[in-house]
Structure formats: structure tokens, C-alpha cells
Amino acid sequence: MNHIFRVLTFVFFSVSLIAQNESNSPYSRFGLGELQNFSSATQSAMGGVGIASYDPLSININNPSSYSSVFSQRFTMQTGAIHTTKLLQTNTQNQFVNSTNFNYLMFAFPLTKFWGTSFGLLPFSEMSYSFSDVSDNPSANLLFEGDGGLTRVYFGNAINLNKNLSIGANLNYLFGNLNSTRKVFFNDVSILNTKINDDINLNGLYIDAGIIYRTKLGKWNSIVGITFDNGSEISAEKKSLIETFRSGGEFELPEDTISFEKQPEGILELPSSIGFGFALNNDNWKILVDYKNVNWEEYRLLEERDNLKNSSRFGLGFEFIPDKKSINKYYKMIRYRFGLYNHKTYLSLKNNQLDEKAVTLGVGLPLKRSGSLLNLSAEVGQMGTTDEGLIQETFARFKIGFIFSETWFVKRKYN
């Protein structure tokens, strides 16, 4: 009962971290929105690397073959939250926006000595924008708004084929809603305003897989990781509504429905991807490097491709532990982490393919007399450019993560 009570307590704590989203990223208007290139607080502190990570103290969804690393007879739960502050800049204007959200909830445990499993819930993409534009008609103003996002539920398994080689795969269920609205406000109150609303619902399954190979390289343990995804088709349904309305202060008063259309069920074509990772570690150091390419030119949503470009991401991360067996000096048990990454995003606007780059750091704080860790991370970086009238986003992301790990599945000999 104590185990169940603790798990339910942490689940409640995780869900309670969900807060109102105040984010506003104009770039989330394109594609599936602002992609959440998922990394836990542990990985975020190290440049978001994880393809070659094989650590029993961390659930690593970025390479499902890592699930076989979980300790025998131990149950692990991992959860966390994220806060982001952005400065949006053009050549003439700037604006600060903030958002705080629940970030992930994952579980892992061994089924046998060579077989580990994991399941959980995490974000996939987020759409959140609101901005005005200049109309060709000087007597009218334009407003563009969007909200929604996609969520990912996964169930993964990994097995050790021998002492060096592991393979694994995730079965993922993707679902969510993308809502975009265009409004035309006329300065003449005798003319009714117009609103065009497009609502797209998405849901379906896809699979991603990975391989990890472990060996010795001199005095270091070395790991090579590979991940791949052949792309998938997800069900998509679109509803379009055009209506007129009057503005009543903060409220909109609907007047008439011009048209309502529900399109036949279509598909979202997700892109294929491949990633490579390499890691070295010993008793004090971990050094990890990742590279991943996603073929977003394969993307189609209801036959529209949105002019997306293939994306690539390079990450480099380090972790240093002075002495993880230290008893009297707590600071020697702390995991000190830092890293960097460069992400060429799928957005290409006015002949500029937008880059996101950041430096990262954080710590892992062990909780004594347990197998648990409190992880803190920070990322500071930029995305986009002010060239050609575009928007540059300068951001600071902060994550807090908790890893709960305790011995389960052991039959007590004494009460």
C-alpha cells in the first residue's frame, strides 16, 4: 500500500503542475506548431542528448532500447515541469511572454533480467499565437489567433540480446487539436466583422525504434546508439466555419453563419527520421554527443505541406560527479551537468531556414537513503532572426524534474 500511495501522490503532484499557457510564438502558426523536442530535466541540462544514454537512474525515451537498463526489481517514475520566458523581437518592436506547464510523466520497470518496459505521457507540439497584420483595405484590421497542440502517449519495451547489444521500440498514440482563426475587423460599425475558424483533430499510432551497443574503450565505457522512424499516417479531420459577428467590448456577438464545412477524413503524414549518438563514461564523467535528422519535406497535412524543410539537431553534453560514493560531503555526490545544441528547425521563411541554438546547465541532487534524484536545468538561447522583417526569439527555459526509484516486486521474508 505504501508504494501505491507514493505513486498516486506523485501523479497528483505532476498533474497539479499544469498551469494556464501564456505563451505566444508566432512561429507556432506553421506545420504542427512549436515542436517539443522532448528532453527531461536531466537531458536538457546536457544539451538535450539521449540517443546513446543507457542509465538505470533515468528513463530515456529518446532511445527506447535504453529501457533494458532499469535496475532489477526496481520501479522508477519520472515527472517534471517547465517554465519558459521569451523575448520576441523585430527591428522595431519587442514583447516578453511566459508559459509554465506540466512537462512529462513516465514510468519504467523490469519484466525480466533482460527485458525492461516503460510507458508515459508527454507533449509533442504546441500551437499558441496571436498577432495582428496590415490589411490591403485601410478600413479593416486583421487578427490571427491559434491554440491547441498534440500529446503523445507511449508504451515501450527493450531487451538485451547479449551483454553488449540492446534493441527496443515505442508504440506511440498521438492525439490533439489544432485550432486557427482569422478575423477581419471593420472600422465602420455598420459593417459586420468576419471570422474564419479552422479546427483540425488528429489521432493515430506510430512506432519508433532504437539500438544500443555497449563496449569498453580503454578505461572508458563506450556506447553507440541509433534511432529510426519510418514515418506514419495519422487520421486527420477538419471543420471550417465562417461567420459574421459584432464586437461588444471583450465579447464577440455572433450574427450569422456564412458557411460550415466538414471535410472527409484525411491523413497527416509524419516524417521519417534517423539519429546517431555516441557516449563515453567512467566513475566521474559522462560525455555524450547526438545528431538527428528529420525528413519534414515528407510532411503532409490534408494534402498541404506548408513548405517545411528537413530539420537537423546536434547536441553535446557533459556530466561530472566528484564522488558518487561520498557519504560525508554531499556536494561530491551532486551531478553537475552542462552542454549545448544547435537545431536547424523545419521553418523556412523568406529564404531563411531558422536555427535554434542554446547553452545548457543543471544539477542532479540525490535524495539520501533512496534511489531518487531532484533534477534542475536551464537553457538560454535564441531562435530565428530579425532579418527580412522576421521575429527573433530569445528564450530562457527552466525545468524541474523528479526521479522516484524504489525496490518493488520483492517478497518480504519477515514482517
DAWOJO-V822280 format. One record per residue. N is the residue number from 1. RES is the residue in one small letter. PSI is psi in radians with two decimals (none if undefined). OMEGA is omega in radians with two decimals (999 if undefined). Layout:
n:N res:RES psi:PSI omega:OMEGA
n:N res:RES psi:PSI omega:OMEGA
//
This chain:
n:1 res:m psi:-0.64 omega:-3.13
n:2 res:n psi:-0.71 omega:3.13
n:3 res:h psi:-0.82 omega:-3.11
n:4 res:i psi:-0.73 omega:3.13
n:5 res:f psi:-0.74 omega:-3.14
n:6 res:r psi:-0.75 omega:3.14
n:7 res:v psi:-0.82 omega:3.14
n:8 res:l psi:-0.62 omega:3.10
n:9 res:t psi:-0.80 omega:-3.12
n:10 res:f psi:-0.60 omega:3.07
n:11 res:v psi:-0.78 omega:3.11
n:12 res:f psi:-0.73 omega:3.11
n:13 res:f psi:-0.73 omega:-3.12
n:14 res:s psi:-0.83 omega:-3.11
n:15 res:v psi:-0.57 omega:-3.13
n:16 res:s psi:-0.23 omega:3.13
n:17 res:l psi:-0.14 omega:3.10
n:18 res:i psi:2.23 omega:3.14
n:19 res:a psi:2.90 omega:3.12
n:20 res:q psi:2.35 omega:-3.13
n:21 res:n psi:2.11 omega:3.12
n:22 res:e psi:0.26 omega:-3.10
n:23 res:s psi:2.66 omega:3.05
n:24 res:n psi:1.68 omega:3.11
n:25 res:s psi:1.85 omega:3.14
n:26 res:p psi:-0.49 omega:-3.12
n:27 res:y psi:-0.29 omega:3.11
n:28 res:s psi:-0.01 omega:3.06
n:29 res:r psi:-0.40 omega:-2.99
n:30 res:f psi:2.66 omega:3.08
n:31 res:g psi:-2.31 omega:3.13
n:32 res:l psi:0.22 omega:-3.09
n:33 res:g psi:-2.82 omega:3.12
n:34 res:e psi:1.93 omega:-3.08
n:35 res:l psi:2.40 omega:3.07
n:36 res:q psi:1.54 omega:3.11
n:37 res:n psi:1.58 omega:-2.82
n:38 res:f psi:2.33 omega:2.93
n:39 res:s psi:2.43 omega:3.10
n:40 res:s psi:3.06 omega:3.10
n:41 res:a psi:-0.62 omega:3.09
n:42 res:t psi:-0.86 omega:-3.08
n:43 res:q psi:-0.63 omega:-3.13
n:44 res:s psi:-0.62 omega:3.13
n:45 res:a psi:-0.27 omega:-3.08
n:46 res:m psi:0.68 omega:3.10
n:47 res:g psi:0.27 omega:3.13
n:48 res:g psi:0.33 omega:-3.11
n:49 res:v psi:2.74 omega:3.11
n:50 res:g psi:-0.14 omega:-3.07
n:51 res:i psi:-0.56 omega:3.13
n:52 res:a psi:0.43 omega:3.12
n:53 res:s psi:2.24 omega:-3.13
n:54 res:y psi:1.43 omega:-2.96
n:55 res:d psi:2.07 omega:-3.13
n:56 res:p psi:-0.24 omega:-3.13
n:57 res:l psi:0.08 omega:-3.11
n:58 res:s psi:2.33 omega:3.07
n:59 res:i psi:2.09 omega:-3.01
n:60 res:n psi:1.63 omega:-3.11
n:61 res:i psi:-0.28 omega:-3.10
n:62 res:n psi:-0.33 omega:2.99
n:63 res:n psi:1.78 omega:-3.04
n:64 res:p psi:-0.31 omega:3.11
n:65 res:s psi:-0.16 omega:3.12
n:66 res:s psi:-0.24 omega:-3.08
n:67 res:y psi:-0.41 omega:3.13
n:68 res:s psi:-0.08 omega:3.13
n:69 res:s psi:-0.21 omega:-3.04
n:70 res:v psi:2.48 omega:-3.10
n:71 res:f psi:2.50 omega:3.08
n:72 res:s psi:2.36 omega:3.08
n:73 res:q psi:0.39 omega:3.10
n:74 res:r psi:2.48 omega:3.06
n:75 res:f psi:2.27 omega:-3.10
n:76 res:t psi:2.34 omega:3.04
n:77 res:m psi:2.43 omega:-3.08
n:78 res:q psi:2.26 omega:-3.13
n:79 res:t psi:2.87 omega:-3.12
n:80 res:g psi:3.05 omega:3.14
n:81 res:a psi:2.85 omega:-3.09
n:82 res:i psi:2.44 omega:2.98
n:83 res:h psi:2.34 omega:3.14
n:84 res:t psi:2.30 omega:2.98
n:85 res:t psi:2.25 omega:-3.13
n:86 res:k psi:2.52 omega:2.94
n:87 res:l psi:1.97 omega:3.11
n:88 res:l psi:2.21 omega:-3.06
n:89 res:q psi:2.43 omega:2.88
n:90 res:t psi:-3.03 omega:3.11
n:91 res:n psi:-0.29 omega:-3.05
n:92 res:t psi:-0.28 omega:-3.05
n:93 res:q psi:2.83 omega:3.01
n:94 res:n psi:2.72 omega:-3.09
n:95 res:q psi:2.41 omega:3.04
n:96 res:f psi:2.40 omega:3.04
n:97 res:v psi:2.67 omega:-3.11
n:98 res:n psi:2.66 omega:3.00
n:99 res:s psi:2.55 omega:3.09
n:100 res:t psi:2.23 omega:-3.03
n:101 res:n psi:2.67 omega:2.86
n:102 res:f psi:2.44 omega:-3.01
n:103 res:n psi:-0.74 omega:-3.09
n:104 res:y psi:2.77 omega:3.04
n:105 res:l psi:2.04 omega:-3.04
n:106 res:m psi:2.62 omega:3.12
n:107 res:f psi:2.63 omega:3.07
n:108 res:a psi:2.55 omega:3.07
n:109 res:f psi:2.76 omega:-3.14
n:110 res:p psi:2.53 omega:3.00
n:111 res:l psi:-0.65 omega:3.01
n:112 res:t psi:-3.05 omega:3.12
n:113 res:k psi:-0.38 omega:-3.08
n:114 res:f psi:0.09 omega:-3.03
n:115 res:w psi:2.13 omega:3.10
n:116 res:g psi:2.65 omega:-3.13
n:117 res:t psi:2.73 omega:-3.13
n:118 res:s psi:2.64 omega:3.04
n:119 res:f psi:2.76 omega:-3.12
n:120 res:g psi:-3.03 omega:-3.07
n:121 res:l psi:2.30 omega:-3.14
n:122 res:l psi:2.78 omega:-3.11
n:123 res:p psi:2.64 omega:3.09
n:124 res:f psi:-0.79 omega:3.10
n:125 res:s psi:2.82 omega:-3.14
n:126 res:e psi:2.33 omega:3.05
n:127 res:m psi:2.12 omega:-3.13
n:128 res:s psi:1.82 omega:3.13
n:129 res:y psi:2.73 omega:3.06
n:130 res:s psi:2.00 omega:3.13
n:131 res:f psi:2.71 omega:3.13
n:132 res:s psi:2.87 omega:-3.14
n:133 res:d psi:2.90 omega:-3.12
n:134 res:v psi:2.30 omega:3.13
n:135 res:s psi:2.64 omega:3.03
n:136 res:d psi:-0.43 omega:3.10
n:137 res:n psi:1.98 omega:-3.08
n:138 res:p psi:-0.23 omega:-3.13
n:139 res:s psi:0.14 omega:-3.10
n:140 res:a psi:2.68 omega:3.07
n:141 res:n psi:2.54 omega:-3.11
n:142 res:l psi:2.48 omega:3.08
n:143 res:l psi:2.28 omega:3.11
n:144 res:f psi:2.25 omega:-3.14
n:145 res:e psi:2.62 omega:3.08
n:146 res:g psi:2.59 omega:3.09
n:147 res:d psi:2.94 omega:3.13
n:148 res:g psi:-2.85 omega:-3.12
n:149 res:g psi:3.07 omega:-3.13
n:150 res:l psi:2.51 omega:-3.14
n:151 res:t psi:2.55 omega:-3.10
n:152 res:r psi:2.20 omega:2.97
n:153 res:v psi:2.29 omega:-3.08
n:154 res:y psi:2.70 omega:2.99
n:155 res:f psi:2.06 omega:-3.04
n:156 res:g psi:2.70 omega:3.10
n:157 res:n psi:2.59 omega:3.10
n:158 res:a psi:2.54 omega:3.08
n:159 res:i psi:2.61 omega:3.01
n:160 res:n psi:2.00 omega:3.10
n:161 res:l psi:-0.53 omega:3.00
n:162 res:n psi:-2.94 omega:-3.06
n:163 res:k psi:-0.21 omega:-3.11
n:164 res:n psi:-0.51 omega:-2.93
n:165 res:l psi:2.29 omega:3.08
n:166 res:s psi:2.53 omega:3.04
n:167 res:i psi:2.69 omega:-3.14
n:168 res:g psi:2.92 omega:3.14
n:169 res:a psi:2.67 omega:3.02
n:170 res:n psi:2.35 omega:2.90
n:171 res:l psi:2.05 omega:-3.02
n:172 res:n psi:2.44 omega:3.00
n:173 res:y psi:2.07 omega:-3.10
n:174 res:l psi:2.28 omega:3.14
n:175 res:f psi:2.74 omega:3.10
n:176 res:g psi:-2.98 omega:-3.02
n:177 res:n psi:2.37 omega:3.07
n:178 res:l psi:2.08 omega:-3.06
n:179 res:n psi:2.16 omega:3.12
n:180 res:s psi:2.47 omega:-3.08
n:181 res:t psi:2.38 omega:3.02
n:182 res:r psi:2.23 omega:-3.10
n:183 res:k psi:2.47 omega:3.07
n:184 res:v psi:2.03 omega:3.12
n:185 res:f psi:2.13 omega:3.13
n:186 res:f psi:2.42 omega:3.13
n:187 res:n psi:-0.46 omega:3.10
n:188 res:d psi:1.96 omega:-3.05
n:189 res:v psi:-0.24 omega:3.11
n:190 res:s psi:-0.20 omega:3.12
n:191 res:i psi:2.25 omega:-3.13
n:192 res:l psi:2.41 omega:3.04
n:193 res:n psi:2.79 omega:-3.09
n:194 res:t psi:2.45 omega:3.10
n:195 res:k psi:2.29 omega:3.07
n:196 res:i psi:2.07 omega:-3.08
n:197 res:n psi:2.19 omega:3.06
n:198 res:d psi:2.18 omega:-3.10
n:199 res:d psi:2.09 omega:-3.10
n:200 res:i psi:2.17 omega:3.06
n:201 res:n psi:2.35 omega:-3.08
n:202 res:l psi:2.47 omega:3.00
n:203 res:n psi:2.53 omega:3.12
n:204 res:g psi:3.07 omega:-3.08
n:205 res:l psi:2.58 omega:2.95
n:206 res:y psi:2.85 omega:-3.06
n:207 res:i psi:2.43 omega:2.93
n:208 res:d psi:2.70 omega:-3.01
n:209 res:a psi:2.93 omega:-3.14
n:210 res:g psi:2.86 omega:3.11
n:211 res:i psi:2.46 omega:3.04
n:212 res:i psi:2.33 omega:3.07
n:213 res:y psi:2.24 omega:-3.07
n:214 res:r psi:2.41 omega:3.10
n:215 res:t psi:3.10 omega:3.09
n:216 res:k psi:2.47 omega:3.07
n:217 res:l psi:1.55 omega:-3.02
n:218 res:g psi:-2.19 omega:3.12
n:219 res:k psi:0.06 omega:-3.10
n:220 res:w psi:2.62 omega:2.91
n:221 res:n psi:2.28 omega:-3.12
n:222 res:s psi:2.59 omega:-3.11
n:223 res:i psi:2.33 omega:3.00
n:224 res:v psi:2.27 omega:-3.14
n:225 res:g psi:2.53 omega:3.06
n:226 res:i psi:2.37 omega:3.05
n:227 res:t psi:2.65 omega:-3.14
n:228 res:f psi:2.69 omega:-3.14
n:229 res:d psi:2.14 omega:-3.08
n:230 res:n psi:0.05 omega:-3.08
n:231 res:g psi:2.74 omega:-3.08
n:232 res:s psi:2.92 omega:3.05
n:233 res:e psi:2.22 omega:-3.10
n:234 res:i psi:2.44 omega:3.13
n:235 res:s psi:2.42 omega:3.14
n:236 res:a psi:2.40 omega:3.12
n:237 res:e psi:2.27 omega:-3.06
n:238 res:k psi:2.36 omega:3.04
n:239 res:k psi:2.34 omega:-3.14
n:240 res:s psi:2.29 omega:-3.12
n:241 res:l psi:2.25 omega:3.04
n:242 res:i psi:2.20 omega:-3.12
n:243 res:e psi:2.81 omega:3.06
n:244 res:t psi:2.70 omega:-3.12
n:245 res:f psi:2.85 omega:3.01
n:246 res:r psi:2.60 omega:3.11
n:247 res:s psi:2.22 omega:3.09
n:248 res:g psi:1.28 omega:-3.08
n:249 res:g psi:-2.07 omega:3.12
n:250 res:e psi:-0.03 omega:-3.04
n:251 res:f psi:2.73 omega:3.02
n:252 res:e psi:2.26 omega:-3.11
n:253 res:l psi:1.81 omega:-3.12
n:254 res:p psi:2.46 omega:3.13
n:255 res:e psi:-0.91 omega:-3.05
n:256 res:d psi:2.60 omega:3.06
n:257 res:t psi:2.08 omega:-3.14
n:258 res:i psi:-0.81 omega:3.11
n:259 res:s psi:2.66 omega:3.03
n:260 res:f psi:2.21 omega:-3.09
n:261 res:e psi:2.29 omega:3.03
n:262 res:k psi:1.94 omega:-3.08
n:263 res:q psi:2.65 omega:3.03
n:264 res:p psi:2.62 omega:-3.10
n:265 res:e psi:2.28 omega:3.12
n:266 res:g psi:-2.77 omega:-3.09
n:267 res:i psi:2.69 omega:2.90
n:268 res:l psi:2.12 omega:3.09
n:269 res:e psi:1.90 omega:3.10
n:270 res:l psi:2.60 omega:-3.07
n:271 res:p psi:2.77 omega:2.98
n:272 res:s psi:2.81 omega:-3.13
n:273 res:s psi:2.78 omega:3.03
n:274 res:i psi:2.45 omega:-3.13
n:275 res:g psi:2.63 omega:3.12
n:276 res:f psi:2.47 omega:3.11
n:277 res:g psi:2.67 omega:3.09
n:278 res:f psi:2.45 omega:-3.11
n:279 res:a psi:2.55 omega:2.99
n:280 res:l psi:2.46 omega:3.08
n:281 res:n psi:2.66 omega:2.99
n:282 res:n psi:-2.80 omega:-3.07
n:283 res:d psi:-0.37 omega:-3.08
n:284 res:n psi:-0.53 omega:-2.98
n:285 res:w psi:2.58 omega:2.86
n:286 res:k psi:2.34 omega:3.07
n:287 res:i psi:2.14 omega:-3.08
n:288 res:l psi:2.51 omega:3.08
n:289 res:v psi:2.41 omega:-3.12
n:290 res:d psi:2.60 omega:2.91
n:291 res:y psi:2.30 omega:-3.14
n:292 res:k psi:2.43 omega:3.11
n:293 res:n psi:2.32 omega:3.13
n:294 res:v psi:2.23 omega:-3.04
n:295 res:n psi:1.26 omega:-3.08
n:296 res:w psi:-0.19 omega:3.05
n:297 res:e psi:-0.22 omega:3.04
n:298 res:e psi:-0.21 omega:-3.06
n:299 res:y psi:2.37 omega:2.97
n:300 res:r psi:2.37 omega:3.01
n:301 res:l psi:1.91 omega:-3.08
n:302 res:l psi:0.79 omega:3.09
n:303 res:e psi:0.08 omega:3.08
n:304 res:e psi:2.38 omega:-3.07
n:305 res:r psi:-0.23 omega:3.03
n:306 res:d psi:0.33 omega:3.06
n:307 res:n psi:0.68 omega:3.12
n:308 res:l psi:2.63 omega:-3.13
n:309 res:k psi:2.73 omega:3.06
n:310 res:n psi:2.39 omega:-3.11
n:311 res:s psi:2.74 omega:3.07
n:312 res:s psi:2.64 omega:-3.12
n:313 res:r psi:2.26 omega:3.06
n:314 res:f psi:2.29 omega:3.13
n:315 res:g psi:2.57 omega:3.12
n:316 res:l psi:2.27 omega:-3.09
n:317 res:g psi:2.66 omega:-3.14
n:318 res:f psi:2.54 omega:3.00
n:319 res:e psi:2.35 omega:-3.14
n:320 res:f psi:2.25 omega:3.06
n:321 res:i psi:1.98 omega:-3.13
n:322 res:p psi:-0.83 omega:3.13
n:323 res:d psi:1.68 omega:-3.06
n:324 res:k psi:-0.18 omega:3.10
n:325 res:k psi:0.06 omega:-3.12
n:326 res:s psi:2.45 omega:-3.11
n:327 res:i psi:-0.76 omega:-3.02
n:328 res:n psi:-0.36 omega:-3.10
n:329 res:k psi:1.72 omega:-3.03
n:330 res:y psi:-0.66 omega:-3.07
n:331 res:y psi:-0.40 omega:3.11
n:332 res:k psi:-0.28 omega:3.13
n:333 res:m psi:-0.19 omega:-3.11
n:334 res:i psi:2.47 omega:3.09
n:335 res:r psi:1.94 omega:-3.13
n:336 res:y psi:2.22 omega:-3.00
n:337 res:r psi:2.56 omega:3.03
n:338 res:f psi:2.84 omega:-3.11
n:339 res:g psi:-2.97 omega:3.11
n:340 res:l psi:2.81 omega:3.05
n:341 res:y psi:2.77 omega:3.05
n:342 res:n psi:2.10 omega:-3.06
n:343 res:h psi:2.02 omega:3.02
n:344 res:k psi:1.86 omega:-2.99
n:345 res:t psi:3.05 omega:-3.14
n:346 res:y psi:0.04 omega:-3.09
n:347 res:l psi:2.23 omega:3.06
n:348 res:s psi:1.92 omega:-3.06
n:349 res:l psi:2.27 omega:3.13
n:350 res:k psi:0.78 omega:3.11
n:351 res:n psi:0.34 omega:3.05
n:352 res:n psi:2.04 omega:2.99
n:353 res:q psi:2.07 omega:-2.94
n:354 res:l psi:2.37 omega:3.10
n:355 res:d psi:2.60 omega:2.95
n:356 res:e psi:2.22 omega:3.14
n:357 res:k psi:2.57 omega:-3.08
n:358 res:a psi:2.75 omega:2.92
n:359 res:v psi:2.59 omega:-3.02
n:360 res:t psi:2.71 omega:3.05
n:361 res:l psi:2.89 omega:3.13
n:362 res:g psi:-3.12 omega:-3.13
n:363 res:v psi:2.67 omega:2.97
n:364 res:g psi:2.06 omega:-3.05
n:365 res:l psi:1.91 omega:-3.14
n:366 res:p psi:2.46 omega:3.07
n:367 res:l psi:2.07 omega:-3.00
n:368 res:k psi:2.64 omega:3.12
n:369 res:r psi:0.45 omega:3.04
n:370 res:s psi:2.97 omega:3.08
n:371 res:g psi:0.50 omega:-3.02
n:372 res:s psi:2.76 omega:-3.13
n:373 res:l psi:2.46 omega:2.95
n:374 res:l psi:2.12 omega:-3.06
n:375 res:n psi:2.34 omega:3.11
n:376 res:l psi:2.43 omega:3.13
n:377 res:s psi:2.75 omega:3.07
n:378 res:a psi:2.43 omega:3.05
n:379 res:e psi:2.31 omega:3.09
n:380 res:v psi:2.19 omega:-3.08
n:381 res:g psi:-2.94 omega:-3.11
n:382 res:q psi:2.64 omega:3.03
n:383 res:m psi:2.36 omega:3.10
n:384 res:g psi:-2.94 omega:-3.06
n:385 res:t psi:2.76 omega:3.04
n:386 res:t psi:0.01 omega:3.10
n:387 res:d psi:2.65 omega:3.07
n:388 res:e psi:0.49 omega:3.11
n:389 res:g psi:0.27 omega:3.13
n:390 res:l psi:3.11 omega:-3.08
n:391 res:i psi:2.36 omega:3.05
n:392 res:q psi:2.28 omega:3.11
n:393 res:e psi:2.07 omega:3.00
n:394 res:t psi:2.18 omega:-2.97
n:395 res:f psi:2.73 omega:2.96
n:396 res:a psi:2.09 omega:3.13
n:397 res:r psi:2.35 omega:3.12
n:398 res:f psi:2.27 omega:3.13
n:399 res:k psi:2.51 omega:2.98
n:400 res:i psi:2.28 omega:-3.10
n:401 res:g psi:2.59 omega:3.12
n:402 res:f psi:2.28 omega:3.07
n:403 res:i psi:1.99 omega:3.11
n:404 res:f psi:2.18 omega:-3.12
n:405 res:s psi:2.21 omega:-3.10
n:406 res:e psi:2.68 omega:3.14
n:407 res:t psi:2.18 omega:3.06
n:408 res:w psi:-3.14 omega:3.00
n:409 res:f psi:0.39 omega:3.09
n:410 res:v psi:2.16 omega:-3.14
n:411 res:k psi:2.14 omega:-3.13
n:412 res:r psi:2.40 omega:3.09
n:413 res:k psi:-0.44 omega:-3.14
n:414 res:y psi:2.53 omega:3.07
n:415 res:n psi:none omega:999
//
